[in-house]
Amino acid sequence: MGDGAGTTATSNIGTLLAPLASGEGVIFLILSLGIVAMSIVCMTRRNPVSAVMSLVATFFGLAGLYAMLSAHFLAVLQVIVYAGAIMVLFIFVVMIVNREETTLISLRGLPSRVLGVLAGVYLMWVFAGIVIPDQSAGAAGGVPPLAVLPETFGTVASIGDVLFRQFLFPFEAISVLLLVAIVGGVVVSRSARKESDAVLAADKRIAVAELSGHDSPVQLEGVGDNAHGAGGGHH
């Protein structure tokens, strides 16, 4: 029994390491590790611009994985749309809002920490189910062969058919969500601009008060009102 279990474990390890013997497996490993590393950097950066740049690197890694899966159309869209247009939009929003470095979000309290541990355990369980071969699959207990991809796989026609037939409602829902996000960005930028204008106006009043020799801008405004009143009475 022990020898059989050891042989099974050895065969499983050999099955997992077999793809790394080829150049494609090495490229996949490099891209996967890069995506995970850049994702962690994106979540741990205090500077929003650095976080966005890390996200751009993550998108390039995803494009490489799509290309390896023969989904060339998705790879091109990943670079042009996400790493290009959407990331430029993110940079504009970050610069418009003009947020400085923020503190990292920490899990405070026992419920939050327990929730974080449970989420991590669940993700590890899902990843293990994907990576470890299923012994019940196939007569020999190995990994079943990959399905043969259709000739139209990864083309514009096949993606459009799936997107606008099977997933039409989610596609439109995401469009509405993006519209709401654009409106929210405009509202946030307008409120931030109003606050900055108010601060600049207050600074100007204080500077004028100091140059005029008064203690506060309130006294300066009172003096200005009295001067206007006196001028009106004189006329």
C-alpha positions in Angstrom: 0.0 0.0 0.0 2.8 2.4 0.9 4.7 1.6 -2.3 1.6 2.2 -4.4 1.0 5.6 -2.7 4.6 6.6 -3.2 4.5 5.6 -6.9 1.2 7.6 -7.3 2.7 10.7 -5.7 5.8 10.4 -7.8 3.8 10.1 -11.0 1.7 13.1 -10.0 4.8 15.2 -9.4 6.2 14.0 -12.7 3.0 15.0 -14.4 3.1 18.4 -12.9 6.7 19.0 -13.9 6.5 17.6 -17.3 5.2 20.8 -19.0 8.3 22.7 -17.6 10.6 20.5 -19.7 9.5 22.4 -22.8 10.2 26.1 -23.7 6.5 26.8 -23.7 6.2 25.6 -20.1 9.1 27.8 -19.0 7.5 30.8 -20.6 4.1 30.0 -19.0 5.9 29.7 -15.6 7.7 33.1 -16.1 4.5 34.9 -17.1 2.4 33.4 -14.3 5.0 34.3 -11.6 5.3 37.8 -13.1 1.5 38.3 -13.1 1.3 37.2 -9.4 4.2 39.4 -8.4 2.9 42.5 -10.2 -0.6 41.9 -8.7 0.9 41.9 -5.2 2.9 45.0 -6.0 -0.3 46.7 -7.3 -2.2 46.0 -4.1 0.7 47.0 -1.8 1.8 50.3 -3.4 0.8 53.5 -1.6 1.5 55.7 -4.6 -1.5 55.4 -7.0 0.6 55.9 -10.1 3.0 53.1 -9.1 0.0 50.8 -8.5 -1.4 51.6 -12.0 2.0 50.9 -13.6 2.1 47.5 -11.9 -1.4 46.8 -13.2 -0.2 47.6 -16.7 2.6 45.0 -16.3 0.0 42.5 -15.1 -2.1 43.1 -18.2 0.9 42.5 -20.5 1.4 39.2 -18.7 -2.2 38.2 -19.2 -1.9 39.1 -22.9 1.1 36.7 -23.1 -1.0 33.9 -21.6 -3.8 34.5 -24.0 -1.4 34.3 -26.9 -0.1 31.0 -25.6 -3.7 29.6 -25.5 -4.1 30.6 -29.2 -6.6 33.3 -28.2 -4.7 35.9 -30.2 -7.7 38.3 -30.6 -8.0 38.5 -26.8 -4.3 39.0 -26.5 -4.4 42.0 -28.8 -7.4 43.5 -27.1 -5.7 43.0 -23.7 -2.8 45.2 -24.9 -4.8 47.8 -26.9 -7.8 48.2 -24.7 -6.7 47.4 -21.1 -3.0 48.1 -21.1 -3.6 51.1 -23.4 -6.9 53.0 -23.3 -8.2 52.0 -19.9 -4.9 52.5 -18.2 -4.5 55.9 -19.7 -8.0 56.7 -18.3 -6.9 55.4 -14.9 -3.8 57.7 -15.0 -6.0 60.7 -15.9 -8.4 59.9 -13.0 -5.5 59.6 -10.5 -4.0 62.9 -11.7 -7.4 64.7 -11.6 -8.3 63.5 -8.1 -4.7 64.3 -7.1 -4.6 61.9 -4.2 -1.3 61.6 -2.3 0.1 58.4 -0.9 -2.5 56.6 1.2 -2.2 54.2 4.1 -2.6 50.5 3.3 -5.8 48.8 4.2 -5.3 46.5 7.1 -7.5 43.8 8.5 -8.5 45.0 11.9 -10.5 43.0 14.4 -11.0 39.3 14.7 -13.9 38.9 12.2 -11.9 40.6 9.5 -8.8 38.5 10.1 -10.9 35.3 10.2 -12.6 36.3 6.9 -9.2 36.9 5.3 -7.8 33.5 6.4 -10.9 31.7 5.2 -10.7 33.5 1.8 -7.0 32.5 1.5 -7.8 28.8 2.4 -10.6 28.7 -0.2 -8.4 30.1 -2.9 -5.6 27.6 -2.1 -8.2 24.8 -2.3 -9.4 26.0 -5.7 -5.9 26.3 -7.0 -5.0 22.9 -5.7 -8.0 21.4 -7.5 -6.9 23.0 -10.7 -3.2 22.0 -10.5 -3.3 18.5 -9.0 -4.4 15.9 -11.6 -7.7 14.1 -11.0 -7.0 10.4 -10.4 -10.5 9.5 -11.5 -10.0 11.0 -14.9 -8.9 8.5 -17.6 -8.5 4.8 -17.3 -4.8 5.0 -16.5 -5.4 7.6 -13.7 -3.6 10.3 -15.6 -4.7 13.7 -16.9 -7.2 13.4 -19.8 -6.0 14.7 -23.2 -6.9 18.2 -24.1 -9.9 18.8 -26.3 -9.3 19.7 -29.9 -10.0 23.4 -30.4 -12.3 24.4 -33.3 -10.8 26.2 -36.3 -12.6 29.4 -35.4 -11.3 29.5 -31.8 -10.0 32.9 -30.9 -11.3 34.6 -34.0 -13.4 37.8 -34.0 -16.4 36.0 -35.4 -16.5 33.3 -32.7 -15.9 35.9 -29.9 -18.6 38.2 -31.2 -21.1 35.3 -31.5 -20.5 34.3 -27.9 -20.4 37.9 -26.6 -23.6 39.1 -28.3 -25.6 35.9 -28.1 -24.8 34.1 -24.8 -23.6 37.1 -22.8 -25.6 40.0 -24.2 -27.1 41.0 -20.8 -23.7 41.0 -18.9 -22.2 43.0 -21.7 -24.8 45.7 -21.5 -24.7 45.7 -17.7 -20.9 46.3 -17.8 -21.5 49.2 -20.3 -23.9 50.8 -17.8 -21.4 50.2 -15.0 -18.7 52.0 -17.0 -21.0 54.9 -17.7 -21.8 55.2 -13.9 -18.0 55.1 -13.2 -17.4 57.9 -15.7 -20.1 60.1 -14.1 -18.7 59.3 -10.6 -15.2 60.4 -11.8 -16.5 63.7 -13.1 -18.4 64.3 -9.8 -15.3 63.6 -7.7 -13.1 65.8 -9.8 -15.6 68.7 -9.6 -15.9 68.4 -5.8 -12.1 68.3 -5.5 -11.7 71.3 -7.7 -14.2 73.3 -5.6 -12.3 72.4 -2.4 -9.0 73.5 -4.0 -10.6 76.8 -5.2 -11.9 77.4 -1.7 -8.5 76.8 -0.2 -6.8 79.1 -2.7 -9.4 81.9 -2.0 -8.8 81.6 1.8 -5.0 81.7 1.3 -5.4 84.9 -0.8 -7.5 86.6 1.8 -5.0 85.7 4.5 -2.1 87.0 2.3 -4.0 90.3 1.7 -4.7 90.6 5.4 -1.1 90.1 6.3 0.1 92.7 3.7 -2.5 95.2 4.9 -1.3 94.9 8.5 -4.5 93.4 9.9 -4.7 90.3 12.1 -7.3 88.4 10.1 -9.1 88.5 6.8 -12.4 89.0 8.7 -11.2 92.4 10.0 -10.1 93.3 6.5 -13.5 92.5 5.2 -15.0 94.7 7.9 -12.7 97.5 7.1 -13.6 97.2 3.5 -17.3 97.3 4.3 -16.9 100.4 6.4 -14.9 102.1 3.7 -17.7 101.4 1.2 -20.3 102.7 3.6 -18.3 105.9 4.3 -17.8 106.4 0.6 -21.5 106.1 0.0 -22.3 108.6 2.8 -19.8 111.1 1.4 -21.5 111.1 -2.0 
